[in-house]
Amino acid sequence: MKHTLPKIIPINELKNTAKITQTCKESDVPIVVTKNGYGEMVLMSIELYEKTLSEMQTAALVNEAIDEIDEGAEAVSSDEFFTSLKEKHNG
């Protein structure tokens, strides 16, 4: 998994909304806005936000499944899972 550092800009650059909007659309990483040298907020495109949110939701589901297995739930193979899913939804 590749981790790219976020872009960092000072808050006074937010005055140029057209440039910031373009930067957000073109960036594949969040943009950290700083104030007096400290992180103040994060900007990102809707596309990046939706991708990030989806990845977080997927990770939460995987972690929930791991917790269930740790608590004694029976693990099933992918073949068993998809067979039961097909049976459930196809009649």
C-alpha positions as YAML, in Angstrom:
chain: A
units: angstrom
residues:
- id: 1
  name: MET
  ca: [0.00, 0.00, 0.00]
- id: 2
  name: LYS
  ca: [1.41, 3.35, -1.07]
- id: 3
  name: HIS
  ca: [1.14, 6.23, 1.39]
- id: 4
  name: THR
  ca: [1.63, 9.69, -0.05]
- id: 5
  name: LEU
  ca: [2.09, 12.67, 2.24]
- id: 6
  name: PRO
  ca: [-0.65, 15.29, 2.11]
- id: 7
  name: LYS
  ca: [-0.08, 18.65, 0.50]
- id: 8
  name: ILE
  ca: [0.30, 21.46, 3.02]
- id: 9
  name: ILE
  ca: [-0.74, 25.06, 2.38]
- id: 10
  name: PRO
  ca: [-1.11, 28.11, 4.63]
- id: 11
  name: ILE
  ca: [-4.62, 29.37, 5.30]
- id: 12
  name: ASN
  ca: [-4.02, 32.65, 3.42]
- id: 13
  name: GLU
  ca: [-3.90, 30.64, 0.16]
- id: 14
  name: LEU
  ca: [-7.63, 29.94, 0.57]
- id: 15
  name: LYS
  ca: [-8.30, 33.41, -0.81]
- id: 16
  name: ASN
  ca: [-7.73, 32.09, -4.33]
- id: 17
  name: THR
  ca: [-10.75, 29.80, -4.47]
- id: 18
  name: ALA
  ca: [-10.35, 28.94, -8.15]
- id: 19
  name: LYS
  ca: [-6.78, 27.73, -7.60]
- id: 20
  name: ILE
  ca: [-7.71, 25.77, -4.46]
- id: 21
  name: THR
  ca: [-10.66, 24.15, -6.24]
- id: 22
  name: GLN
  ca: [-8.40, 23.09, -9.13]
- id: 23
  name: THR
  ca: [-5.73, 21.80, -6.73]
- id: 24
  name: CYS
  ca: [-8.34, 19.71, -4.87]
- id: 25
  name: LYS
  ca: [-9.68, 18.23, -8.11]
- id: 26
  name: GLU
  ca: [-6.19, 17.32, -9.32]
- id: 27
  name: SER
  ca: [-4.83, 16.03, -6.03]
- id: 28
  name: ASP
  ca: [-4.91, 12.38, -5.07]
- id: 29
  name: VAL
  ca: [-4.06, 13.25, -1.46]
- id: 30
  name: PRO
  ca: [-5.73, 15.50, 1.13]
- id: 31
  name: ILE
  ca: [-4.63, 19.12, 1.40]
- id: 32
  name: VAL
  ca: [-3.82, 20.19, 4.96]
- id: 33
  name: VAL
  ca: [-4.47, 23.87, 5.62]
- id: 34
  name: THR
  ca: [-2.28, 25.36, 8.33]
- id: 35
  name: LYS
  ca: [-2.75, 28.40, 10.52]
- id: 36
  name: ASN
  ca: [0.26, 29.74, 12.40]
- id: 37
  name: GLY
  ca: [2.14, 26.57, 11.49]
- id: 38
  name: TYR
  ca: [-0.46, 24.15, 12.88]
- id: 39
  name: GLY
  ca: [-2.97, 22.00, 11.03]
- id: 40
  name: GLU
  ca: [-6.34, 23.71, 10.94]
- id: 41
  name: MET
  ca: [-8.43, 21.78, 8.38]
- id: 42
  name: VAL
  ca: [-8.28, 19.30, 5.53]
- id: 43
  name: LEU
  ca: [-9.57, 19.81, 1.99]
- id: 44
  name: MET
  ca: [-10.15, 17.14, -0.63]
- id: 45
  name: SER
  ca: [-12.20, 16.53, -3.73]
- id: 46
  name: ILE
  ca: [-15.52, 14.74, -3.45]
- id: 47
  name: GLU
  ca: [-14.00, 11.86, -5.42]
- id: 48
  name: LEU
  ca: [-11.15, 11.47, -2.92]
- id: 49
  name: TYR
  ca: [-13.56, 11.88, 0.01]
- id: 50
  name: GLU
  ca: [-15.87, 9.14, -1.29]
- id: 51
  name: LYS
  ca: [-12.92, 6.83, -1.97]
- id: 52
  name: THR
  ca: [-11.50, 7.46, 1.52]
- id: 53
  name: LEU
  ca: [-14.89, 6.94, 3.16]
- id: 54
  name: SER
  ca: [-15.42, 3.70, 1.24]
- id: 55
  name: GLU
  ca: [-12.00, 2.40, 2.30]
- id: 56
  name: MET
  ca: [-12.73, 3.28, 5.93]
- id: 57
  name: GLN
  ca: [-16.10, 1.51, 5.82]
- id: 58
  name: THR
  ca: [-14.50, -1.57, 4.27]
- id: 59
  name: ALA
  ca: [-11.77, -1.61, 6.92]
- id: 60
  name: ALA
  ca: [-14.41, -1.31, 9.66]
- id: 61
  name: LEU
  ca: [-16.33, -4.29, 8.24]
- id: 62
  name: VAL
  ca: [-13.16, -6.38, 8.01]
- id: 63
  name: ASN
  ca: [-12.24, -5.47, 11.59]
- id: 64
  name: GLU
  ca: [-15.75, -6.37, 12.74]
- id: 65
  name: ALA
  ca: [-15.44, -9.77, 11.05]
- id: 66
  name: ILE
  ca: [-12.05, -10.37, 12.66]
- id: 67
  name: ASP
  ca: [-13.53, -9.49, 16.06]
- id: 68
  name: GLU
  ca: [-16.39, -11.95, 15.47]
- id: 69
  name: ILE
  ca: [-13.92, -14.73, 14.62]
- id: 70
  name: ASP
  ca: [-11.84, -13.85, 17.70]
- id: 71
  name: GLU
  ca: [-15.04, -14.19, 19.76]
- id: 72
  name: GLY
  ca: [-15.66, -17.69, 18.41]
- id: 73
  name: ALA
  ca: [-17.70, -17.20, 15.24]
- id: 74
  name: GLU
  ca: [-17.16, -19.92, 12.67]
- id: 75
  name: ALA
  ca: [-15.14, -18.88, 9.64]
- id: 76
  name: VAL
  ca: [-16.38, -20.12, 6.25]
- id: 77
  name: SER
  ca: [-14.58, -20.36, 2.93]
- id: 78
  name: SER
  ca: [-15.39, -17.91, 0.18]
- id: 79
  name: ASP
  ca: [-17.01, -20.75, -1.82]
- id: 80
  name: GLU
  ca: [-19.33, -21.57, 1.08]
- id: 81
  name: PHE
  ca: [-20.14, -17.91, 1.60]
- id: 82
  name: PHE
  ca: [-21.03, -17.22, -2.03]
- id: 83
  name: THR
  ca: [-23.03, -20.45, -2.33]
- id: 84
  name: SER
  ca: [-25.12, -19.54, 0.71]
- id: 85
  name: LEU
  ca: [-25.54, -15.99, -0.61]
- id: 86
  name: LYS
  ca: [-26.78, -17.27, -3.98]
- id: 87
  name: GLU
  ca: [-29.18, -19.69, -2.27]
- id: 88
  name: LYS
  ca: [-30.51, -16.92, -0.04]
- id: 89
  name: HIS
  ca: [-31.18, -14.49, -2.88]
- id: 90
  name: ASN
  ca: [-32.10, -16.86, -5.70]
- id: 91
  name: GLY
  ca: [-34.67, -18.84, -3.88]
...
